[in-house]
Amino acid sequence: MLPREEYIEQAYFFRLLRERMQQAHSTQDLLAAISQEVLATTRLPYALDFMMLELKHTGGFATAMARLAHYFTPFQTYVVAEAEREQGRFDFRVALEILEREAEYRTKQPTPAGLFVYQFETLCRNRLGYDRGLEAIAGDPVFNDAWREWILTVRRQIGLIDFADMVYVRSELYRQHRGEPEKPILFGEKEGRIALANRKKDPLYLFSALERHLGYPTVPRPKPEDTQRYLLPALQRRVERLESRIRLLEEELRGGINLRRFYKENEPGGGTA
């Protein structure tokens, strides 16, 4: 785990990059500018310098983040790699917002349970793939051996066993109901109660309940695309003219067009508008 100030600066970096990508600047220029803004006493400026060099050679961030495994987690690298994949539809700006919220959560005394649920929900909502995604999650240093073993078990059993059941049997509530389990307890009593109430339901309902009751971080939702920005101004004007003609035709069918509204006020021989 990194010091808290590192995660504060990471969240700041991901937010600035996401917001400034709307501007007409190259990514290299954005990285160079942001590297001057982040706290110089952290290791993030060195990471950004290396990412700029890698960006020139490969055109992406994921390879640089993979080589900086002591600073970026495998899950962070995996999310960026999926966003940069040419065949995928995962928006890079959504990926940056996901990493921003994860870094913010790490600054607030995170729990392994809360961090896992957030990362696993990210895979579910964005269809990033369970096999490589859960393997990346298991490589996070916040998880001990018991957690890593369970995450890899989820990787093998997802789709075969209800996820709520897998959470419940590793919770404190299960121990209260069934006695001492064979495997270590990973979730608390409240997590077990919420999981028990969401058995045989969509896992997204379980995630939402954990966020409401336990304050787990919320995964960003993909925003609907604004199709209006693709309409050319000239096309918009043509549509407006067609709408005006249609209104005139409708008036003619209803009994004639009222021409008085086209007269100029005080014009000789004319009426008032």
C-alpha positions in Angstrom: 0.0 0.0 0.0 1.2 3.5 -0.8 1.0 6.5 1.6 -2.3 8.4 1.7 -0.8 11.4 -0.1 0.0 9.3 -3.1 -3.6 8.3 -3.5 -4.8 11.9 -3.1 -2.5 12.9 -5.9 -3.5 10.0 -8.1 -7.2 10.9 -7.7 -6.3 14.5 -8.6 -4.3 13.3 -11.7 -7.1 11.1 -13.0 -9.7 13.9 -12.5 -7.6 16.6 -14.3 -6.8 14.3 -17.2 -10.5 13.3 -17.6 -11.7 17.0 -17.5 -8.9 18.4 -19.8 -9.3 15.7 -22.4 -12.2 17.8 -23.8 -9.8 20.6 -24.7 -7.8 20.7 -27.9 -4.5 19.6 -26.5 -2.5 16.5 -27.0 -2.2 13.9 -24.3 1.5 14.5 -24.0 1.0 18.2 -23.4 -1.7 17.4 -20.8 0.7 15.0 -18.9 3.5 17.6 -19.0 1.2 20.3 -17.6 -0.3 18.0 -14.9 3.1 16.8 -13.8 3.9 20.4 -12.8 0.7 20.7 -10.8 0.9 17.5 -8.7 2.7 17.4 -5.4 6.5 17.2 -6.0 7.1 15.3 -2.8 5.2 12.3 -4.1 6.3 9.7 -6.7 3.6 10.6 -9.1 5.7 13.2 -11.1 8.3 10.5 -11.8 5.5 8.1 -12.9 4.1 10.7 -15.2 7.5 11.4 -16.8 7.8 7.7 -17.5 4.3 7.5 -18.9 5.0 10.4 -21.3 8.0 8.5 -22.7 6.0 5.3 -23.1 3.2 7.3 -24.7 5.6 8.4 -27.4 6.7 4.9 -28.2 3.5 2.9 -27.8 0.7 5.5 -27.9 -0.9 4.3 -24.6 -0.6 4.3 -20.9 -1.2 0.6 -20.0 2.3 -0.6 -20.8 3.9 2.1 -18.7 1.6 1.3 -15.8 2.4 -2.4 -16.1 6.1 -1.6 -15.8 5.4 0.6 -12.8 3.8 -2.3 -10.8 5.3 -0.9 -7.6 3.2 2.2 -8.0 0.1 1.2 -10.0 -2.0 -1.8 -9.0 -2.8 -4.6 -11.5 -6.4 -3.5 -11.5 -5.6 0.0 -12.4 -3.4 -1.2 -15.3 -6.2 -3.6 -16.4 -8.8 -0.9 -16.5 -6.7 1.4 -18.6 -5.7 -1.5 -20.9 -9.3 -2.3 -21.6 -10.1 1.3 -22.3 -7.2 1.5 -24.8 -8.2 -1.7 -26.5 -9.2 -0.9 -30.1 -11.9 -3.6 -30.3 -13.6 -2.6 -27.1 -16.3 -0.1 -26.4 -15.1 0.9 -22.9 -14.8 4.8 -22.7 -11.4 6.0 -21.6 -13.0 8.9 -19.7 -15.2 6.4 -17.7 -12.1 4.4 -16.9 -10.4 7.5 -15.6 -13.4 8.3 -13.4 -13.4 4.7 -12.1 -9.7 5.1 -11.1 -10.4 8.5 -9.6 -13.1 7.2 -7.3 -11.0 4.2 -6.3 -8.1 6.4 -5.4 -10.4 8.6 -3.3 -11.7 5.6 -1.5 -8.2 4.5 -0.6 -7.7 7.8 1.2 -10.6 7.1 3.6 -9.5 4.0 5.5 -10.6 1.5 2.9 -11.6 -2.1 3.8 -10.7 -5.1 1.6 -14.4 -5.9 1.4 -15.3 -2.4 0.1 -12.5 -2.3 -2.3 -13.2 -5.8 -3.7 -16.9 -5.0 -4.2 -16.1 -1.8 -6.0 -13.6 -3.5 -8.3 -15.9 -6.4 -9.0 -18.8 -4.2 -9.7 -16.6 -2.3 -12.2 -16.1 -5.6 -14.1 -19.8 -6.4 -14.0 -21.2 -3.0 -15.1 -18.7 -2.5 -17.9 -18.4 -6.1 -19.1 -14.6 -6.1 -18.7 -14.3 -9.9 -18.4 -14.1 -11.9 -15.2 -11.2 -14.1 -15.9 -8.4 -11.6 -16.4 -10.2 -9.0 -14.3 -10.4 -11.1 -11.1 -6.8 -12.1 -11.6 -5.9 -8.5 -11.7 -8.0 -7.8 -8.6 -6.2 -10.6 -6.7 -2.9 -9.0 -7.3 -3.8 -5.9 -5.3 -1.5 -5.6 -2.2 -4.5 -4.7 0.0 -5.6 -8.3 -0.1 -3.9 -10.9 2.1 -3.5 -14.6 1.2 -7.0 -15.5 2.4 -8.6 -12.8 0.2 -6.5 -13.8 -2.8 -7.5 -17.4 -2.5 -11.2 -16.5 -2.3 -11.0 -14.1 -5.2 -9.5 -16.8 -7.4 -12.2 -19.1 -6.2 -14.8 -16.6 -7.3 -13.0 -16.4 -10.6 -13.5 -20.2 -11.1 -17.1 -20.3 -9.7 -18.6 -17.1 -11.1 -21.7 -18.0 -13.2 -22.0 -21.4 -11.5 -22.7 -20.3 -7.9 -24.7 -17.2 -6.9 -22.4 -14.4 -5.9 -24.5 -13.5 -2.9 -24.1 -17.0 -1.6 -20.3 -16.8 -2.0 -20.3 -13.6 0.1 -22.7 -15.0 2.7 -20.7 -18.2 3.4 -17.6 -16.1 4.1 -19.4 -13.7 6.4 -19.7 -13.3 10.2 -23.4 -13.9 9.9 -22.8 -17.4 8.5 -20.6 -18.2 11.5 -23.4 -17.2 13.8 -25.9 -19.4 12.0 -23.8 -22.4 11.2 -20.8 -22.4 13.6 -17.2 -22.0 12.9 -16.5 -22.3 9.1 -13.6 -24.1 7.5 -12.4 -21.0 5.7 -11.4 -17.6 7.2 -14.2 -14.9 7.6 -13.8 -12.1 5.1 -17.1 -10.1 5.4 -18.8 -8.7 8.4 -22.2 -9.4 9.8 -23.9 -6.6 7.9 -22.4 -7.7 4.6 -23.7 -11.2 5.3 -27.2 -10.0 6.1 -27.4 -7.9 2.9 -26.0 -10.8 0.8 -28.6 -13.2 2.4 -31.4 -10.7 1.5 -30.2 -10.6 -2.1 -29.8 -14.3 -2.9 -31.0 -15.4 -6.4 -31.2 -11.8 -7.5 -29.2 -9.6 -9.9 -25.8 -8.9 -8.3 -26.3 -5.2 -9.1 -29.0 -5.1 -6.4 -26.5 -6.5 -3.9 -23.9 -3.8 -4.9 -26.5 -1.1 -4.6 -27.5 -2.2 -1.1 -23.9 -2.4 0.1 -23.4 1.2 -1.2 -26.5 2.5 0.5 -26.0 0.8 3.9 -22.3 0.5 4.3 -21.0 3.5 2.3 -19.1 1.4 -0.3 -17.9 3.6 -3.2 -20.3 3.8 -6.2 -19.1 2.8 -9.7 -19.5 5.5 -12.3 -22.3 4.8 -14.7 -21.7 5.3 -18.5 -23.4 8.5 -19.5 -25.7 8.4 -22.6 -24.0 9.8 -25.6 -25.2 13.2 -26.9 -26.2 12.6 -30.5 -27.0 16.3 -31.1 -23.4 17.2 -31.3 -23.1 15.1 -34.5 -25.7 17.2 -36.3 -24.2 19.8 -38.7 -25.5 23.3 -38.3 -26.4 23.4 -42.0 -28.5 20.3 -41.5 -30.2 21.8 -38.5 -31.2 24.9 -40.6 -32.6 22.7 -43.3 -34.7 20.8 -40.8 -36.0 24.0 -39.4 -37.0 25.2 -42.9 -38.8 21.9 -43.6 -40.7 22.2 -40.3 -41.8 25.8 -41.3 -43.1 24.5 -44.7 -45.0 21.7 -43.0 -46.7 24.2 -40.7 -47.7 26.3 -43.7 -49.2 23.3 -45.5 -51.1 22.3 -42.4 -52.6 25.8 -42.1 -53.6 25.7 -45.8 -55.4 22.4 -45.3 -57.3 23.9 -42.3 -58.7 26.7 -44.4 -56.0 29.0 -45.7 -52.8 30.7 -44.6 -53.1 33.9 -42.5 -50.8 36.3 -44.5 -51.4 39.2 -42.1 -48.6 38.1 -39.8 -46.1 38.6 -42.7 -47.0 42.2 -43.2 -44.7 44.9 -41.8 -46.2 47.3 -39.3 -47.2 50.8 -40.6 -46.4 49.7 -44.2 -48.8 51.5 -46.7 -51.5 49.2 -47.8 -50.5 46.6 -45.2 -51.9 45.5 -41.9 -50.2 45.0 -38.6 -48.1 42.1 -37.6 
